[in-house]
Amino acid sequence: MNHINIKKFGLAFGLTGALLYMGCIVLMATVGHAGTVKFFNSLLHGLDVSTVVRMDVPLWEAGIGIIETFILGWLVGACIAGFYNATIKEK
């Protein structure tokens, strides 16, 4: 049975999370507050996000958010790969 490469799987998760974060930035910059609220309300099935959406996010804060999202994604991916590798049976 093949093992998952922990570093590569973590990198894939981290980059995917960062890509989604950047997609959110582009969405907020292009559709404004009303469009952002409508988009996330439709994703969250009835949860109203209008009171928590903040449109005046400074660039430095968005940059830190991308880095934090990447790190958390890498850790999640590495944990999943590690747990998977630990539970597969060798022949």
N, C-alpha and C positions, 0 to 999 in steps of 0.2 A: 504494500500500500504506500502511496506517495505521501510525503509530508508537505505541508504548506510552508513556504519560506516566510518566516515571521516578519523580517524587515520589509520585504517586498509587499506583503499583504497589509502591513501597517502603513506603508507609504501610499498604497492604493486607497485605503480608507481616508487617510489624512488629506490627500489631494482631492478626493471626491468631496469631502466636507468643505475644503477651501473653495472649490469650484461652485458648490451650492451657495456658499456665503457671498461670493462675488456675483453670482446670479441675483441674489437678493439685493445687493447694492445697485446693480443695473436696473432691476425692476423698480426700486424705490426712486431712483434718479429719473426714470423715464415716464412713469405713470402718475407720480405725485401721491399725496396722502390718500385721496379717495380711491384711486386705483389699487394702491397697496392694501388698504383695508379690505376692499372687495375681494382681492386675490386671496389673502390669508383667511378671511372669513369663509370663503368657499372651500378652502383646504381643510379647515378645522370644524366643519359641519355644525354651524350654529354658535360657535364661540365668537363673541364680539371682541375684536382686537383693536377697535378704534381708540380706546383709552390708553393702550400701551404702545402703539406705534409712535416712534419719535423720529421725525424727519430731519432734525438738525444735528445729525451725528457728525462730529469733526473727523477729518481725514485720519488723524493719528489714532483715534479710537477705533475706526474701521480697520486700520492696519493691525492694531493689536488684536482685534476680534478675529481677523483672518489667521493670524499666528496661533492664537489660542485654539481656534477650531481645528487647525491642522494638527496641533499637538494632541488634543483630545481624540481626534479621529485616528491618529497613528497609534495611540495607546489602546483604543478600542479594537482596532484591526489586529494589533500584535497580541492582545489578550485572546481574541477569537481564534487566531491561528495557533497560539500556544495551547489553548484548551483543546482544540481539535487534534493537534499533534499528540497531546498527552492521552487522549482517549481512543485513538485508533489502535487496533491490535496488529502486531507483527505476525507474519506467517512463519 
